[in-house]
Amino acid sequence: MSSSDWDDLRKLARRLENDIDLKLVAFSKVGSGGSTSSSPDSAPLLGEHIFDNLSVEIEQMLEKLSNINDKMAELPSSGTSMMIHTLQRHREILNGYRQEFSKIRANHTTRIEREELLRGSGIGNSSSLTSGGLSRRDMYLKESSHLSSSHSLINDQISIAMETKEHLTSQRQYLKRMQTRFNDISNRFPMISSLIQRINMKKRRDSLIVGGVIAVCTFLLILYAFH
């Protein structure tokens, strides 16, 4: 094959790369739910149909671009590094398109599964259900309502915790003040403190005496009983 064959294949590869790039932009928009419709309930079905058609088209275009790159690789390079570098660049572009294509499909699958989960959780709990399930707008509104309720509940719990903390802090300060007052009274009236200590010592001494008397009496009763 001549150099003109190389140029023709290269032009064809560039043109196909541009077409794939435009298709991927549209594919990403549809996959993220960006397509619109006059009916909100029919939008998901229409979007899925467009998404599937674009997916098939892009797969075919990627396969065609891969075949063109293979044909370019089969051409005699004549040892020119320019042709090798160009072919490598086209292959890198193809791999990038494949990765982007796979990423868009994965994101679309995740979004569909999430919407199906929301639709399933809303069955039987809403009067706005249609034959096709909740519309996308209804699902988003329902999820937003759940998030708002959760935020309100969290705020209530935080308020209760703050009030409890303030109450405990107030009690702690009150006990500190009472302890300070008792210490002040003890320091101002040392005689009272000394009197209290004497009373306590007298109580302990009386307890010892009573205990001793009881022990002696018990011992004498035991001796009397055995004799």
Buried (B, 14 or more C-beta within 10 A) or exposed (E): EEEEEBEBBBEBBEEBBEBBEEBBEBBBBBBEBEBEEEEEBEBBEBBBEBBEEBBEBBEEBBEBBBEBBEBBBEBEBEEEEEBEEBBEEBBEBBEEBBEBBEEBBEEBEEEBEEBEEBBEBBEEEEEEBEEEBBBBEBBEEBBEEEEEEEEEEEEEEEEEEEEEEEEEEEEEEEEEEEEEEEEEEEEEEEEEEEEEEEEEEEEEEEEEEEEEEEEEEEEEEEEEEEE
